[in-house]
Amino acid sequence: MNAWASGAVHPAGFWVRLVAFAIDLLVIALVQLVLQVIAAARLGDRALSTVGFFTFVFAVAYPTVLHAIAGQTIGKLMMRVRVVALDGGPLPLGASFLRAVVFWAALLFTLGIGQIIGGLRKDKRALHDLVAGSRAERLPGSTTVLAAPPPPLASPGSFAPPPESGPRSTG
């Protein structure tokens, strides 16, 4: 019996989550770039501190809102990972906010040790998951086959050699 059909949960491992985070960092960097362009046009010299503040706000709001609404950020969607509450239900907004704040605090103040904890635990829950009462789980792979079906086999005795296109040169 398939483990997904039986309801077994497969936690998302450290490396899968790291790749999802790298994709999310690209999203955050893109937003920061857009904010810098807008702020430089509007504010001039004061742009750096303003962009830093709004980038931080976006870096916390982005996973908070997406985890509460869909259970996935763009990186997690691409890596087929979903964040849920411990009972398997959707993560409430408050727990999602707490998870995001603890994630960034652990990343900055413990130099990533809070995230490494997830790689060492059997249930793969990192520090921010432990504090917020959440877990990250792998979603099943797609079973849709997109390949074209193989060509039909010829019946025995129906093979005909290709027609000659002209004399062959020897030499």
C-alpha positions as semicolon CSV with decimal commas, in nm:
position;residue;x (nm);y (nm);z (nm)
1;M;0,000;0,000;0,000
2;N;0,123;0,349;-0,080
3;A;0,241;0,547;0,225
4;W;0,050;0,855;0,104
5;A;-0,271;0,659;0,067
6;S;-0,233;0,528;0,421
7;G;-0,203;0,883;0,557
8;A;0,163;0,854;0,661
9;V;0,340;1,187;0,701
10;H;0,678;1,241;0,541
11;P;0,866;1,529;0,702
12;A;1,055;1,764;0,473
13;G;1,426;1,726;0,531
14;F;1,693;1,988;0,585
15;W;1,822;2,005;0,225
16;V;1,479;2,029;0,064
17;R;1,388;2,308;0,302
18;L;1,719;2,482;0,236
19;V;1,653;2,485;-0,139
20;A;1,300;2,617;-0,076
21;F;1,449;2,891;0,143
22;A;1,701;2,981;-0,129
23;I;1,414;3,024;-0,376
24;D;1,228;3,239;-0,123
25;L;1,543;3,449;-0,075
26;L;1,538;3,519;-0,447
27;V;1,178;3,640;-0,414
28;I;1,275;3,862;-0,120
29;A;1,578;3,996;-0,310
30;L;1,358;4,077;-0,610
31;V;1,116;4,269;-0,387
32;Q;1,409;4,450;-0,226
33;L;1,540;4,550;-0,569
34;V;1,202;4,691;-0,667
35;L;1,182;4,876;-0,334
36;Q;1,530;5,022;-0,389
37;V;1,439;5,154;-0,732
38;I;1,118;5,310;-0,603
39;A;1,283;5,452;-0,290
40;A;1,579;5,596;-0,481
41;A;1,340;5,777;-0,714
42;R;1,124;5,909;-0,429
43;L;1,356;5,955;-0,131
44;G;1,710;5,992;-0,262
45;D;1,967;5,964;0,022
46;R;1,722;5,837;0,284
47;A;1,642;5,530;0,072
48;L;1,880;5,281;0,234
49;S;1,725;5,274;0,581
50;T;1,372;5,284;0,443
51;V;1,437;4,995;0,204
52;G;1,601;4,793;0,483
53;F;1,298;4,839;0,706
54;F;1,044;4,745;0,439
55;T;1,253;4,449;0,325
56;F;1,248;4,319;0,684
57;V;0,871;4,373;0,704
58;F;0,824;4,186;0,375
59;A;1,061;3,905;0,483
60;V;0,839;3,843;0,787
61;A;0,502;3,908;0,620
62;Y;0,574;3,693;0,312
63;P;0,597;3,354;0,492
64;T;0,345;3,459;0,758
65;V;0,064;3,528;0,513
66;L;0,143;3,248;0,268
67;H;0,182;2,982;0,539
68;A;-0,146;3,088;0,699
69;I;-0,337;3,100;0,369
70;A;-0,186;2,821;0,158
71;G;0,070;2,648;0,381
72;Q;0,340;2,721;0,123
73;T;0,566;2,999;0,007
74;I;0,679;3,006;-0,355
75;G;0,994;2,811;-0,265
76;K;0,799;2,547;-0,075
77;L;0,550;2,520;-0,359
78;M;0,832;2,450;-0,603
79;M;0,991;2,195;-0,369
80;R;0,656;2,029;-0,286
81;V;0,669;2,116;0,086
82;R;0,378;2,231;0,301
83;V;0,377;2,383;0,650
84;V;0,093;2,263;0,872
85;A;0,000;2,263;1,239
86;L;0,093;1,955;1,442
87;D;-0,257;1,811;1,395
88;G;-0,217;1,838;1,015
89;G;-0,456;2,132;0,980
90;P;-0,374;2,476;0,847
91;L;-0,136;2,688;1,050
92;P;-0,319;2,976;1,224
93;L;-0,207;3,331;1,144
94;G;-0,063;3,390;1,493
95;A;0,141;3,070;1,485
96;S;0,254;3,153;1,133
97;F;0,373;3,496;1,249
98;L;0,553;3,345;1,549
99;R;0,716;3,088;1,319
100;A;0,843;3,361;1,084
101;V;0,981;3,580;1,365
102;V;1,157;3,287;1,536
103;F;1,293;3,169;1,199
104;W;1,463;3,503;1,125
105;A;1,575;3,553;1,487
106;A;1,729;3,204;1,497
107;L;1,893;3,259;1,161
108;L;2,049;3,588;1,270
109;F;2,128;3,528;1,638
110;T;2,225;3,160;1,635
111;L;2,386;3,168;1,289
112;G;2,148;2,903;1,159
113;I;2,175;2,655;1,447
114;G;1,799;2,678;1,495
115;Q;1,753;2,555;1,139
116;I;2,023;2,287;1,169
117;I;1,827;2,138;1,459
118;G;1,570;2,034;1,199
119;G;1,830;1,833;1,014
120;L;1,929;1,647;1,331
121;R;1,585;1,557;1,461
122;K;1,399;1,250;1,342
123;D;1,077;1,449;1,288
124;K;1,278;1,723;1,102
125;R;1,122;2,005;1,306
126;A;1,352;2,306;1,336
127;L;1,352;2,553;1,626
128;H;1,086;2,774;1,465
129;D;0,864;2,467;1,413
130;L;0,905;2,363;1,777
131;V;0,816;2,710;1,906
132;A;0,520;2,764;1,670
133;G;0,377;2,411;1,692
134;S;0,420;2,346;1,320
135;R;0,582;2,093;1,093
136;A;0,695;2,092;0,730
137;E;0,589;1,790;0,530
138;R;0,663;1,665;0,180
139;L;0,374;1,649;-0,062
140;P;0,339;1,342;-0,281
141;G;0,488;1,360;-0,629
142;S;0,268;1,391;-0,931
143;T;0,157;1,064;-1,080
144;T;0,055;1,218;-1,411
145;V;0,256;1,077;-1,698
146;L;0,327;1,342;-1,959
147;A;0,531;1,126;-2,197
148;A;0,381;1,030;-2,532
149;P;0,279;0,667;-2,570
150;P;0,520;0,447;-2,764
151;P;0,451;0,401;-3,136
152;P;0,248;0,092;-3,229
153;L;0,442;-0,219;-3,311
154;A;0,435;-0,338;-3,671
155;S;0,276;-0,674;-3,735
156;P;0,513;-0,956;-3,833
157;G;0,590;-0,966;-4,204
158;S;0,484;-0,608;-4,268
159;F;0,834;-0,464;-4,265
160;A;0,931;-0,301;-4,590
161;P;1,276;-0,155;-4,651
162;P;1,293;0,217;-4,731
163;P;1,274;0,300;-5,099
164;E;1,600;0,361;-5,281
165;S;1,656;0,729;-5,340
166;G;1,914;0,685;-5,607
167;P;2,237;0,504;-5,687
168;R;2,486;0,480;-5,405
169;S;2,836;0,591;-5,465
170;T;3,112;0,358;-5,361
171;G;3,426;0,517;-5,280
